[in-house]
Amino acid sequence: MSQQVLKRLSDALDAAEENGTYKHLKSLKTAIGPDVSIEGVGDVLLFCSNDYLGFANNTDVVSAARSALDHYGASTASVRFICGTQDIHETLEQDIANLHGTEAALTYSSCWAANTGLFSAICAPGDVILSDELNHASLIDGIRVAGKEVTKTVYKHSDMADLRAKLEAHKEAPGRIIVTDGVFSMEGDIAPLDQLVALAKEYDALIVLDDSHGLGVVGETGLGVAEHYGVLDQIDIFTGTLGKALGAGTGGFIAGPKAVRETLIQKSRPHLFSNALPPSVAAAGSASIKLLKENPERVKELQEKATWFRNRLNALGLNPLEGESAIVPVILGETSTAIRVAGEMLDAGIFVTGFGFPVVPEGEARVRFQVSYLHTKENLEKAAQTLANIIN
Ligand SMILES: Cc1ncc(COP(=O)(O)O)c(C=O)c1O
């Protein structure tokens, strides 16, 4: 390897170590749950997993995966359109479509793959994509590769006046596509979908909603931000992950009209050129969807716990960002402060992540708590008190 390239890499790594932004991987010795054991650290309470409903190590999910491994083997060793589609993939896609009330769905190896494979497949020259400035990196990258003749615009975060102005400016375009996260992952706030839907109607725009952090968490039965606003039937295309509240471990999907699914099968590059989901994951996905449908009380309890935690942080003077999701960030300022506080939290037995620039704006570094249905009130109290002891 070129010594010049290697030196550049090591210099950048040294600089990251020096300014406290180097990401050191922590190795867990146990399954995901409210408490985990970390190599070299010991037992801690976990507050940074997306296992919102406790499905990641649920016996039904794990045994569905195990049975599929026994029956279908480890993988198809193929992409879907060659010989990588098993009946278990079709079942999962039907389950995803039924869950969202859409005509069809298509799975990918991750939501990252789904989001990066969507726009280039469905857009035509002259179309305009209007994307919230805080959308997830996978949407941003997917929009980037949508094609040179597609206009890409970014509207201010959840700012409907800005979005309206941009829709107005492009009202003659052949197609307008509004793209938003449901729950914004660094803020924990939710998109104003009721207003987005109204604007989409007015300007004949299509809505793409990535509700990766909303599914299983927001809405009366956990169907996400669209359920929260009562607009499930007005979202054109949903994207999402099987790797957060749905505890399949990995996998993503796009749900929407049949014409979208069929177009993606013809043209979406991560679908055409990357292997199918392992059958064990497909089975775990279907088992998770069944659990979600049969246990709406889990969703309610998770929502109550997240609200309780936010209130408790407020009572301790810690001012978490407001929101309806299970993501609860507390802004601390400088990146090095967030990294230091997260380190002290870990020493005190709470595993929470510090996020700094460039993931969040300069001066708005934060620790981000993620509440799970599996957390007890005592777990939540300990996390809140620990942060208060460190920063007050
Ligand atoms: C909003 C959003 N979309 C997509 C993804 C990617 O999901 P996956 O892990 O399935 O690739 C994430 C993961 O962090 C996310 O938060």
The ligand as a Gaussian input file, in Angstrom:
#p B3LYP/6-31G(d) Opt

LIG

0 1
 C      -33.540000       7.200000       9.669000
 C      -32.637000       6.050000       9.340000
 N      -32.695000       5.515000       8.109000
 C      -31.920000       4.483000       7.758000
 C      -31.033000       3.919000       8.647000
 C      -30.183000       2.759000       8.202000
 O      -30.764000       1.575000       8.693000
 P      -30.030000       0.184000       8.507000
 O      -29.252000      -0.050000       9.772000
 O      -31.118000      -0.808000       8.290000
 O      -29.144000       0.324000       7.319000
 C      -30.934000       4.433000       9.933000
 C      -29.960000       3.837000      10.876000
 O      -29.357000       4.446000      11.686000
 C      -31.760000       5.520000      10.296000
 O      -31.684000       6.049000      11.514000

